[in-house]
Amino acid sequence: MNLERDYLPFTVLGIICLLCATATTIGGSEKVGLWMVAMNPIFVLLSVACLSISWIRWSKATEKD
């Protein structure tokens, strides 16, 4: 396991956070609950950060020296 080139856990966490943020935006507090609406900014920040980290690691792993 190479932590410099391991991007899959960040991709999975980013997709999960993106799905939570999307469900919160579409559903509102009636469908998903008030605590999810309060966590929506955190879900958005985590999804952007995790997907950015995974993109950077993936691009470094696929570039040829």
C-alpha positions in Angstrom: 0.0 0.0 0.0 1.6 3.2 -1.2 0.0 6.2 0.5 1.4 8.6 -2.1 -0.4 6.8 -4.9 -3.5 5.5 -3.1 -6.4 7.5 -4.4 -9.4 5.1 -4.2 -10.4 5.7 -0.5 -10.5 9.5 -1.2 -12.6 8.9 -4.3 -15.1 6.7 -2.4 -15.4 9.2 0.5 -15.8 12.1 -1.9 -18.6 10.3 -3.8 -20.4 9.5 -0.5 -20.2 13.1 0.7 -21.3 14.3 -2.7 -24.4 12.0 -2.6 -25.2 13.3 1.0 -24.9 16.9 -0.2 -27.1 16.2 -3.2 -29.7 14.4 -1.1 -29.8 17.3 1.3 -30.1 19.9 -1.4 -32.9 18.1 -3.3 -34.7 16.6 -0.3 -34.6 19.5 2.2 -35.2 19.2 5.9 -38.6 17.4 5.4 -37.0 14.4 3.7 -33.5 14.1 5.3 -33.8 15.8 8.6 -32.6 19.0 10.1 -29.2 17.6 11.1 -28.4 16.8 7.5 -29.3 20.3 6.4 -26.9 21.6 9.1 -24.1 19.3 7.8 -24.6 20.3 4.2 -21.6 22.8 4.1 -19.4 20.2 5.7 -20.5 17.6 3.1 -19.7 20.0 0.3 -16.3 20.9 1.6 -15.4 17.2 2.3 -16.5 16.1 -1.1 -14.5 18.8 -2.9 -11.4 18.2 -0.8 -11.5 14.4 -1.2 -12.2 14.4 -4.9 -9.4 17.0 -5.4 -6.9 14.9 -3.4 -7.9 11.8 -5.4 -7.6 13.6 -8.7 -4.1 14.9 -7.8 -2.9 11.5 -6.7 -4.4 9.7 -9.7 -2.8 12.2 -12.1 0.6 11.7 -10.4 0.2 8.0 -10.5 -0.6 7.9 -14.2 2.0 10.4 -15.5 5.1 8.8 -17.0 8.5 9.8 -15.9 
